[in-house]
Amino acid sequence: MTTQLRVLDLTDDLALMAGRLLVGTGAAVIRLEPDSRPPAPRAAELHWHAGKRRVRLAPDQVDDVVSRLVAGADVVLESGPVAGLRTLALREAAPDAWAHVAHVVVTPFGLTGPRAAWTADDTVAAAAGGMAWLGGDPGAEPTPPPREQATQLAGAHAAMAALLAVIARRRTGAGQLAEVSVQEAVAATLETGAISWIHGGTVPGRTSGVYAHVAHRVFPTADGYVAGGYSGPNRMWDDLLAWLVETGEAADLTDPVWQDPVHRWQQRAHVDEVVTAFTRHRTTAAIAAEGRARALPWAAVATPAGLLDNPQLAHRGFLTEIETADGPVADVGFPYESSAVRRPVRLPAPVPVGADVTWLDTTLPPVRTRPAEAGAPHPGTPDGAPAGALAGVRVLDLTWVLAGPYVTRTLGDHGADIVKVESRHRQDPTRFAPSMRLRPGAGPDDSGYFVNFNRNKRSLALNLRTDQGPALLRRLAGEADVIVENFSPGTLAKWGLGWEQLRELNPRAVLVSMSGVGSDGPWRTAVTFADTLAAMSGLTHETGRHGRPPQGLTFGLGDMVAANAATLATLEHLWRGEAGHVDLSQLEAMAAHLGTALLDTALPDPDPLPAGATVGPLLLRTAGEDRWLAVGATEPRRFASAVAAVTGERPGDPGAAVTLLTTAAAGGEADAVATELQRQGVAAYPVRDGRDLVTLDPQLAARGFYPTQEHPLAGPVRVEGLVAHLTGTPGRLSSPAPLLGQHTDELLTEILDLDESEIARLHEQGVLE
């Protein structure tokens, strides 16, 4: 039986990633485009639309074709400025025809709020959501991440919203509208941006690629760059020091004082200087290979084209070939492979079809529920509140740090019951590391990082170093619908919970494993941090620009990208109603976010936009200390007209217009200048920092993106809001992050039916610590 979603794709640049990701799940995608839209470069056409059927229509034909195809569609995707959306009016005019559809709309700033009508491109959205602020050099202009990360994130959230809605439809029988704001998708992906202000009253700034919480960065080599460092367990430092000693390049780092991690951190500049002297006269390949051999987190800063020669990616079949009239070309693949649909290794170029296109026959999957509990709301859902899309789904959360907890946070936000298994014997850095607590005087139970990434979860303390701990874990796994873990490959099998073992124990379970590079392949044992994965993926290389060496990304974008991929994989399995094992590689998830970078090397645009076709994007300094304004790419005549309105002077050419606006912005307040530019039809927004997002931004405030939860120790504390807003099954923040082991007894009683005496004995034996 074929399980295939029917997707109608009307996205623009804001959410192209949504359609691409759904192609990766095996969806049948029909793309509708007005023929007034200029053709995209060949690389963009192939990357974003391979595997789709594409219809180009006169603008006055679009509504009729949408209205005809919607009857057979499962999902309708549309993105763009609010003023340009077509499907909302069609839905309002014929609500019954749309009643079954998962209708997802992506706009720059959401459908509500004082700035809902504002426009944005990727640069402006990255600024509005706080991501641009974190890139670049201190005091210099902020630098958005490369390759349209803001809009790719929005597209990923749109794909997740679509699957949430079709999952809910299986229970409720109804479709619904879901909306995603690009600004909110970015703001939810900053790691430390806003939470540093919320919990510590600090504003992380631009650091030229030097991480604020871990001693990692990009180092020069004899022929390129490597990413690496010496944070983590003491072994990381000891083994790096041993390597330096063996080569006679340890300088004074063998002095006993350097064994103190606090001293190393305080004197990090000196340590980095010694390490730089070591890397500078060795080749990139030699350092990366020796780092892997020593189980140290070091990696080459790969170019996008270098992915073609990556043995790990080749072993796992990551790359995708796209068939063209001139032969196949290689592109980055999809972020994960599901058990039901193998990852596409070859896709056709977009297939042109006429306006009379019809859906191919598909069969929907059977409903998958847990007997007796299907549809039960999350334990924290208020009486009478609509159940979330994932009501009745129990998730066993075996994750730690950032990527894994972000997955389970998202699932919990939409109604899943998250049972977080943790212990003081395996210390999650987001609970226990002082640098990640952020709050002055905070302890493990009110650490800023942990509070932000672990709401809507219940904590069960389980010491897996005891004889009885793994046995209890197996029993819990037997009662779960989904298990998410990010241990090193092979760890679960030691506890009797490898995939083959889990299938015998719980045939209905979905197991999502999140390792650095995947559970198989020549690099499977590689030790990775977020920066080394970004380096391997080609993304770090893309941060080098305008003659500046690559800096990498100093926040956990890769963790969040991988988390989005794992969430999508989980939702796909739940929608299909099929058990399975998702062996997710964070490296592959990040490489899938390179956009057209790989295809650009093989298919350079033979007809690029002529010089002067657009002005911008621009990052302009405004009044105040380190305050900036992002201005989107704009057609020259519109730009000149807008500049004239802002400055009162008519520029003679685009260069003069930029000069005039630069001068005007320098003496103006960023929000005021942005407001006037938006009135004139030019996308613009202030570059927000973490404090701005939480306390200043009127759009996020109006949409309640930073709601307050009452934490038992931290008191009232703000957290990041939800990104996917579903009208029929809205998610919610039902409970703050748990104290360590807060729900142990109730969960053992509720799930395993243990009585008080059994639980007391387990406490006495140290099993529940």
C-alpha positions in Angstrom: 0.0 0.0 0.0 1.3 3.4 -0.9 1.3 6.1 1.7 1.7 9.5 0.1 0.6 13.0 1.0 -0.8 15.2 -1.7 0.8 18.7 -1.4 -0.1 21.8 -3.2 2.9 24.2 -3.1 2.4 27.9 -3.6 5.5 29.0 -1.6 7.8 31.8 -2.4 11.4 32.3 -1.1 10.2 32.5 2.5 9.3 28.7 2.7 10.8 26.8 -0.2 12.3 24.4 2.2 8.8 23.1 3.2 8.0 21.6 -0.2 11.5 20.2 -0.5 11.3 18.4 2.8 7.9 16.9 2.0 9.3 15.6 -1.3 11.9 13.8 0.9 9.0 12.1 2.7 7.6 10.7 -0.6 4.9 13.3 -1.0 3.3 14.0 -4.3 3.9 17.7 -4.8 2.3 20.0 -7.4 3.8 23.4 -7.5 1.9 26.4 -8.8 3.7 29.5 -9.9 2.4 32.7 -11.7 4.2 33.0 -15.0 4.9 36.6 -14.1 7.5 35.4 -11.6 11.0 35.5 -13.2 12.6 32.1 -13.6 15.0 31.2 -10.9 18.7 30.3 -11.6 19.0 26.7 -12.7 20.7 25.5 -9.4 17.8 27.0 -7.4 15.2 25.4 -9.8 16.7 22.0 -9.3 17.5 22.2 -5.6 14.1 23.5 -4.4 11.8 21.8 -6.9 13.3 18.5 -8.1 10.7 15.7 -7.7 7.7 18.1 -8.2 5.3 18.6 -11.0 5.2 22.3 -11.8 2.5 24.5 -13.3 3.2 28.0 -14.5 0.0 30.0 -14.8 -1.3 33.4 -15.7 -2.0 35.2 -12.4 -5.7 35.2 -13.1 -5.7 31.4 -13.5 -4.2 30.6 -10.2 -7.3 30.8 -8.0 -9.3 28.5 -10.3 -6.6 25.8 -10.4 -6.2 26.0 -6.6 -9.9 25.6 -6.1 -10.0 22.6 -8.3 -7.0 20.8 -6.8 -7.8 21.5 -3.2 -10.5 18.9 -3.1 -7.9 16.2 -3.5 -5.1 17.8 -1.5 -3.9 16.9 2.0 -1.7 19.9 2.4 -1.7 23.4 1.0 1.4 25.5 1.5 1.6 29.2 0.8 4.1 31.8 1.8 4.7 35.5 1.2 3.7 38.9 2.5 0.3 39.0 4.0 -1.0 41.3 1.2 0.0 38.9 -1.5 -1.5 35.7 0.0 -4.2 34.1 -2.2 -5.3 31.0 -0.3 -6.7 32.6 2.8 -9.4 34.4 0.8 -10.2 31.1 -1.1 -10.6 29.3 2.2 -12.9 32.0 3.5 -15.0 31.9 0.4 -15.5 28.1 0.4 -14.8 26.8 3.9 -16.4 23.4 3.3 -14.0 22.8 0.4 -11.1 23.4 2.7 -12.4 21.7 5.8 -10.2 18.6 5.3 -6.9 20.4 4.4 -3.8 21.0 6.4 -3.5 24.6 5.3 -0.1 26.1 6.2 0.7 29.8 5.7 4.2 31.3 6.2 4.5 35.1 6.4 7.4 37.3 7.5 5.9 38.3 10.8 2.7 36.4 11.2 -1.0 37.0 10.4 -1.6 39.2 13.4 0.2 42.0 15.2 1.1 45.6 14.4 3.7 44.6 11.9 1.9 41.7 10.2 1.8 43.6 6.9 5.6 44.2 6.9 7.7 42.4 4.3 11.1 40.7 4.7 13.7 38.7 2.7 16.1 36.4 4.4 18.5 39.1 5.6 15.7 41.2 7.1 14.1 38.1 8.8 17.5 37.1 10.2 17.8 40.6 11.7 14.3 40.7 13.0 14.6 37.3 14.7 18.0 38.0 16.4 20.2 35.7 14.3 22.1 38.4 12.4 23.1 40.1 15.6 25.2 37.1 16.6 27.5 36.9 13.5 30.5 39.0 12.6 33.1 41.0 14.5 32.7 43.2 17.6 31.7 46.7 16.7 31.4 45.9 13.0 28.2 45.2 11.0 26.2 42.1 12.0 26.5 39.2 9.6 23.5 36.9 9.0 24.3 33.2 8.6 25.0 32.1 5.0 22.6 30.4 2.6 19.2 31.7 3.7 19.1 30.1 7.1 16.2 32.2 8.3 13.9 31.2 5.5 15.1 27.6 5.5 14.2 27.4 9.2 10.7 28.8 8.5 10.2 26.2 5.7 11.2 23.4 8.1 8.6 24.6 10.7 6.0 24.8 7.9 6.6 21.2 7.0 6.3 20.2 10.7 3.1 22.2 10.9 1.7 20.3 7.9 2.4 16.9 9.5 1.0 18.0 12.9 -2.2 19.0 11.1 -2.6 15.8 9.2 -1.8 13.8 12.4 -4.6 15.7 14.2 -6.9 15.1 11.3 -6.6 11.4 11.8 -8.2 11.9 15.3 -10.6 14.8 14.7 -11.6 14.2 11.1 -10.9 17.9 10.3 -8.2 19.9 8.7 -7.1 23.3 10.0 -5.1 26.4 9.3 -1.6 26.7 10.6 0.5 29.8 10.5 4.3 30.3 10.8 6.1 33.6 11.3 9.6 33.6 9.9 10.7 36.1 12.6 9.5 33.6 15.3 11.1 30.6 13.6 14.4 32.5 13.8 13.9 33.7 17.4 13.2 30.1 18.5 16.5 29.0 17.1 19.0 31.3 18.8 20.1 29.0 21.6 21.6 31.7 23.9 20.4 34.9 22.3 17.2 35.7 24.3 17.7 33.3 27.2 20.9 35.0 28.3 18.9 38.2 28.8 16.0 36.4 30.4 18.1 34.5 32.9 21.2 36.5 33.3 20.5 40.0 32.1 23.3 39.8 29.6 23.3 40.3 25.8 25.7 38.0 23.9 27.4 40.0 21.2 29.5 39.3 18.1 32.7 37.5 18.9 34.4 36.8 15.5 33.5 33.2 15.8 34.8 32.6 19.4 32.2 30.6 21.3 31.0 32.1 24.6 30.3 28.8 26.5 32.7 26.3 25.0 36.4 26.6 24.1 36.0 26.0 20.4 36.6 28.1 17.3 38.0 28.0 13.8 41.9 27.7 13.6 44.0 28.3 10.5 46.1 25.5 9.0 48.8 25.3 6.3 46.2 24.9 3.6 42.9 26.0 5.0 41.0 25.8 8.3 39.9 23.4 11.0 37.3 23.6 13.7 37.9 22.3 17.2 38.8 23.0 20.8 39.2 21.6 24.2 35.9 21.8 26.1 34.0 18.9 27.4 35.2 16.2 29.8 38.8 16.5 31.2 39.9 13.8 28.7 39.5 16.3 25.9 42.1 18.6 27.4 44.4 15.8 28.5 44.4 14.1 25.1 44.9 17.4 23.2 47.8 18.3 25.6 49.3 14.9 25.0 49.2 15.5 21.3 50.9 18.8 21.7 53.6 17.3 24.0 54.3 14.5 21.5 55.1 17.1 18.8 57.0 19.3 21.1 54.6 22.2 20.8 52.9 22.4 24.2 54.8 25.5 25.2 54.0 26.3 28.8 50.7 24.3 28.9 52.3 21.4 30.7 52.6 23.6 33.8 50.2 22.2 36.5 48.2 25.5 36.6 46.7 24.6 33.2 45.0 21.5 34.6 42.6 23.9 36.3 39.7 24.3 33.8 38.8 27.7 35.3 42.3 29.0 34.7 42.2 27.6 31.2 39.0 29.4 30.5 40.2 32.7 32.0 43.4 32.5 30.0 41.8 31.1 26.9 43.4 33.6 24.6 46.9 32.2 25.5 45.8 28.6 25.0 44.3 29.5 21.6 47.6 31.1 20.6 49.5 27.9 21.4 47.0 25.8 19.6 47.1 28.2 16.6 50.8 27.8 16.4 50.3 24.0 16.3 47.6 24.0 13.6 49.1 26.7 11.3 51.9 24.5 9.9 49.9 21.3 9.5 47.5 20.4 6.7 43.7 20.5 7.3 43.4 16.8 6.4 46.2 15.7 8.7 44.7 17.5 11.7 41.2 16.2 11.0 42.3 12.6 10.6 44.5 12.6 13.7 41.7 14.2 15.7 39.3 11.4 14.7 41.9 8.8 15.5 42.4 10.3 19.0 38.6 10.7 19.5 39.0 14.5 19.8 36.4 17.0 18.4 38.4 18.3 15.4 37.2 18.6 11.8 38.2 20.1 8.5 36.3 23.2 7.4 35.0 21.6 4.2 33.9 23.4 1.1 30.4 22.5 -0.3 32.1 20.8 -3.2 34.2 18.8 -0.7 31.0 17.0 0.4 31.3 14.9 -2.9 34.5 13.3 -1.5 33.3 12.8 2.1 33.5 9.0 2.8 31.0 9.2 5.6 28.3 10.8 3.5 29.1 8.5 0.6 28.7 5.4 2.8 25.3 6.6 4.1 24.0 7.5 0.6 23.4 11.1 1.6 23.8 12.9 -1.7 21.0 13.1 -4.2 21.4 13.0 -8.0 19.0 15.2 -10.0 18.3 14.1 -13.5 18.6 16.8 -16.1 18.7 16.8 -19.9 22.5 17.1 -19.7 22.9 14.2 -17.3 22.7 13.8 -13.5 24.1 16.4 -11.1 24.8 15.9 -7.5 23.0 17.9 -4.8 22.9 17.8 -1.0 20.4 15.2 0.1 17.6 15.2 2.7 18.2 15.5 6.4 17.0 12.0 7.4 15.8 8.7 6.1 12.6 7.2 7.4 11.9 3.5 7.7 8.9 3.8 5.4 10.4 5.8 2.6 14.0 5.5 1.7 15.9 8.8 1.2 15.7 9.8 -2.5 19.0 9.1 -4.2 17.8 10.2 -7.6 15.0 12.7 -8.4 13.7 14.1 -11.7 14.1 17.8 -12.5 10.8 19.7 -12.0 8.3 18.3 -14.5 6.3 21.0 -16.4 2.6 20.2 -16.6 -0.5 22.1 -17.7 -3.3 23.7 -15.8 -5.4 20.6 -16.2 -3.0 18.6 -13.9 -4.7 16.1 -11.6 -3.7 14.2 -8.5 -2.3 10.7 -9.0 -4.0 7.9 -7.0 -2.7 7.6 -3.5 -3.9 5.6 -0.4 -4.0 7.1 3.1 -2.6 5.1 6.0 -4.7 3.4 8.7 -5.3 5.3 11.9 -2.7 4.5 14.5 -3.6 4.9 18.2 -2.8 3.4 21.5 -5.8 1.5 22.9 -7.5 3.0 25.9 -5.4 6.2 25.9 -5.6 7.4 22.3 -6.6 11.0 22.2 -5.9 11.6 25.9 -4.6 15.1 26.5 -1.3 15.9 28.0 -1.4 15.6 31.8 -0.9 19.3 32.1 -3.6 20.3 29.7 -6.3 22.4 31.5 -9.8 20.9 31.6 -11.8 21.9 28.5 -8.8 23.0 26.5 -8.4 21.6 23.0 -6.1 18.6 22.9 -2.8 19.2 21.0 -2.1 17.5 17.7 0.0 14.8 19.5 -2.5 14.1 22.4 -2.2 10.5 23.4 1.4 10.1 22.2 3.9 9.1 24.9 7.5 10.0 24.3 10.4 8.5 26.3 13.0 11.3 26.3 16.6 9.9 26.7 18.3 13.1 25.4 20.5 15.7 26.8 22.2 19.1 26.0 20.4 20.9 23.1 19.5 19.0 19.9 17.6 16.2 21.6 15.7 18.2 24.2 14.7 20.7 21.5 13.0 17.7 19.7 11.1 16.6 22.7 10.2 20.2 23.7 8.5 20.6 20.3 6.6 17.3 20.7 5.5 18.3 24.2 4.4 21.7 23.0 1.9 20.0 20.8 0.4 17.7 23.4 2.7 14.7 23.6 3.4 13.3 27.1 7.2 13.6 27.5 8.8 11.4 30.1 12.3 12.7 30.6 14.7 10.1 32.0 17.7 11.7 33.6 20.1 11.3 36.6 22.6 13.2 38.6 25.0 10.3 37.7 24.9 11.4 34.0 25.0 15.1 34.3 23.3 17.1 31.5 25.5 20.2 31.0 22.3 22.3 30.6 21.5 21.4 34.2 24.9 21.0 35.8 27.4 23.1 33.9 27.8 26.5 35.7 28.4 28.3 32.3 24.9 27.2 31.1 23.0 28.1 34.2 23.0 31.8 33.2 20.9 32.8 36.3 23.0 34.2 39.1 23.1 31.7 41.9 21.1 29.1 39.9 21.5 25.4 40.6 20.7 22.3 38.6 16.9 22.8 39.0 16.7 26.4 37.7 19.5 26.5 35.2 18.6 28.9 32.4 19.4 26.5 29.5 17.5 23.7 31.1 14.4 25.8 32.0 14.2 27.0 28.4 14.5 23.7 26.6 12.6 21.4 28.9 9.2 22.8 29.5 6.1 20.5 29.1 8.1 17.5 30.3 7.9 15.2 33.4 11.2 14.1 35.0 11.9 10.5 36.1 15.3 10.0 37.9 16.8 6.7 36.9 20.4 5.7 37.7 21.4 3.5 34.7 24.7 2.5 36.4 22.7 0.3 38.8 21.7 -3.3 37.9 18.0 -2.5 38.0 18.2 0.8 36.1 18.4 -0.7 32.6 15.6 -3.2 33.4 13.3 -0.3 34.4 14.3 1.6 31.3 13.3 -1.4 29.2 9.9 -1.6 30.8 9.4 2.2 30.2 10.4 1.7 26.6 7.8 -1.0 26.3 5.0 1.5 27.1 6.2 4.3 24.8 5.1 5.3 21.3 8.3 7.2 20.6 11.8 7.0 22.1 14.3 9.8 21.3 17.9 9.4 22.2 21.2 11.1 21.4 23.7 8.7 23.1 26.8 7.6 21.3 26.1 4.8 18.8 25.8 1.4 20.5 24.9 2.8 24.0 21.3 1.7 23.9 22.2 -1.8 22.9 24.3 -2.1 26.1 21.0 -1.7 28.0 19.1 -4.1 25.8 17.4 -1.4 23.8 19.1 -1.5 20.5 16.7 -1.3 17.6 16.4 -5.0 17.1 15.9 -5.5 20.8 13.4 -2.7 21.0 11.3 -4.2 18.1 10.9 -7.4 20.1 10.0 -5.5 23.2 7.7 -2.9 21.6 6.7 -3.6 18.0 4.8 -0.3 17.7 7.6 2.0 18.8 9.4 4.7 16.8 13.0 5.0 17.8 14.8 8.3 16.9 18.5 8.2 17.3 20.5 11.5 17.0 24.2 11.0 16.7 26.9 13.3 15.3 27.5 11.5 12.0 25.2 8.5 12.1 25.5 5.0 13.6 27.4 3.4 10.7 30.1 4.5 8.3 33.9 5.0 8.6 33.5 8.1 10.8 30.8 6.6 13.1 33.0 6.9 16.2 33.9 10.6 15.5 33.5 12.8 18.5 31.6 15.9 17.4 30.6 19.3 18.8 28.2 21.7 17.0 31.1 23.6 15.5 32.8 20.5 14.1 29.6 19.3 12.5 29.1 22.8 11.0 32.7 22.6 9.6 32.1 19.1 8.1 28.9 20.2 6.5 30.3 23.0 4.5 28.3 25.7 6.4 31.3 27.1 8.3 33.1 27.6 5.0 30.2 29.7 3.8 30.7 32.1 6.7 33.9 33.3 5.1 33.1 36.4 2.9 34.5 39.7 1.7 38.1 38.4 2.2 37.4 37.4 5.8 38.3 33.9 7.0 35.4 31.6 8.0 34.2 32.2 11.5 31.6 29.5 12.0 28.4 30.1 14.0 28.7 31.0 17.6 25.3 29.6 18.6 23.7 26.2 18.2 22.1 26.6 14.8 23.2 23.1 13.9 21.6 21.6 17.1 18.3 23.2 16.2 18.5 22.3 12.5 19.1 18.6 13.5 16.3 18.9 16.0 13.9 20.1 13.4 14.9 17.2 11.2 14.4 14.7 14.0 11.0 16.2 14.8 9.9 15.9 11.2 11.0 12.3 11.1 9.0 11.6 14.3 5.9 13.2 12.9 6.2 11.4 9.6 6.2 8.0 11.4 3.3 9.0 13.6 1.3 10.1 10.6 2.1 6.9 8.7 1.2 4.9 11.8 4.4 2.8 11.3 7.1 1.8 13.7 10.7 2.3 12.7 14.1 3.5 13.5 15.4 6.9 12.4 19.2 6.9 12.4 19.6 10.6 12.1 23.0 12.2 11.5 23.4 15.7 12.6 26.0 16.2 10.0 23.5 15.3 7.2 20.8 17.5 8.7 23.2 20.5 8.6 24.5 19.7 5.1 20.9 19.6 3.9 20.7 23.3 5.0 23.4 24.4 2.5 20.7 25.4 0.0 22.1 25.6 -3.5 25.8 25.8 -2.5 26.8 22.4 -3.9 24.8 22.8 -7.2 26.2 26.3 -7.6 29.6 24.8 -8.2 28.4 22.5 -10.9 25.7 24.9 -12.5 26.9 28.5 -12.2 24.2 30.8 -13.4 25.0 31.6 -17.1 22.7 34.6 -16.9 23.0 36.3 -13.5 21.2 39.4 -12.6 22.8 42.3 -14.3 24.7 44.7 -12.1 22.3 47.1 -10.5 19.3 44.9 -10.9 18.8 45.2 -7.1 20.1 47.4 -4.4 21.1 45.6 -1.2 20.7 43.8 1.1 22.3 46.3 3.4 23.2 46.4 7.1 23.3 50.1 8.2 24.5 51.6 11.4 21.8 53.7 13.2 21.7 56.0 16.2 22.7 54.5 19.5 25.5 52.2 20.6 26.0 49.3 18.2 22.5 49.7 16.7 21.8 48.5 13.2 19.2 48.3 10.5 18.7 45.6 7.9 17.4 46.6 4.5 16.3 43.9 2.0 17.3 43.6 -1.7 15.1 46.1 -3.6 14.5 47.1 -7.2 16.5 50.3 -7.9 13.6 52.6 -8.7 11.6 51.6 -5.7 14.7 52.0 -3.5 15.4 55.5 -4.9 11.8 56.5 -4.2 11.9 55.1 -0.7 15.2 56.9 0.0 13.7 60.2 -1.3 10.8 59.7 1.1 13.1 59.1 4.1 15.7 61.7 3.4 13.8 64.4 1.4 16.5 64.2 -1.3 16.1 62.6 -4.7 19.3 60.4 -5.4 20.8 60.4 -8.9 21.8 56.8 -9.0 21.8 53.6 -6.8 25.1 54.4 -5.3 24.0 57.9 -4.3 20.8 56.4 -2.8 22.8 54.0 -0.6 25.0 56.9 0.6 21.9 59.1 1.4 20.2 56.3 3.3 23.4 55.4 5.1 23.7 59.0 6.3 20.0 59.2 7.3 20.1 55.9 9.1 23.2 56.9 11.1 21.2 59.8 12.6 17.9 58.0 13.0 16.4 55.5 15.3 16.3 52.0 13.7 12.6 51.3 14.3 11.6 54.7 12.9 13.7 54.3 9.7 12.4 50.8 9.2 8.8 51.9 9.6 9.3 54.6 6.9 11.0 52.2 4.5 8.2 49.6 5.0 5.7 52.3 4.2 7.5 52.9 0.9 7.5 49.2 0.1 11.1 48.4 1.1 11.7 45.4 3.4 13.6 46.6 6.5 13.8 45.8 10.2 16.1 46.7 13.1 18.8 44.2 13.9 17.5 42.7 17.2 19.6 41.4 20.0 18.3 39.1 22.7 17.1 41.9 25.0 15.3 43.6 22.1 13.4 40.4 21.3 12.1 40.0 24.8 11.5 43.5 25.9 11.3 45.8 22.9 10.0 44.2 19.8 6.3 45.2 19.4 5.5 42.4 17.0 6.7 39.6 19.2 5.1 41.3 22.2 1.7 41.5 20.5 1.9 37.8 19.5 2.9 36.8 23.0 6.1 35.0 21.8 7.8 35.2 25.2 5.1 34.0 27.6 5.8 33.7 31.3 5.7 30.4 33.2 5.8 30.0 37.0 8.8 27.9 37.9 8.9 26.5 41.5 12.5 27.9 42.0 13.0 30.5 39.4 9.6 32.0 39.9 8.0 33.8 36.9 10.3 33.2 34.0 9.9 33.9 30.3 10.3 31.2 27.7 10.3 31.0 23.9 6.9 30.5 22.5 5.6 28.1 19.9 6.4 28.5 16.2 3.6 26.5 14.5 0.2 28.1 15.4 -2.5 25.6 14.6 -6.1 26.8 14.9 -7.8 23.5 15.6 -5.3 21.8 17.9 -3.2 24.6 19.3 -0.2 23.7 21.2 0.4 25.2 24.7 2.8 25.6 27.5 1.3 23.5 30.2 4.1 23.1 32.7 7.5 24.6 33.4 10.7 22.6 33.2 10.7 19.9 35.9 13.0 19.6 38.9 15.3 16.6 38.7 13.2 13.5 39.4 10.2 15.6 40.3 7.7 13.1 38.8 9.6 9.8 39.4 7.1 8.2 41.8 3.9 9.3 39.9 5.4 8.0 36.5 6.4 4.7 37.9 2.9 4.3 39.4 1.1 5.5 36.3 3.2 3.7 33.6 4.6 0.6 35.3 1.9 0.2 38.0 4.6 0.0 40.8 3.3 0.2 44.3 4.6 2.4 47.1 6.7 -0.3 48.7 8.4 -1.2 45.4 9.2 2.5 44.7 10.5 3.0 48.3 12.9 0.0 47.9 14.2 1.4 44.6 14.9 4.7 46.2 16.8 3.0 49.1 18.9 1.0 46.6 19.9 4.2 44.8 18.1 3.3 41.5 16.0 6.4 41.4 18.8 9.1 41.7 
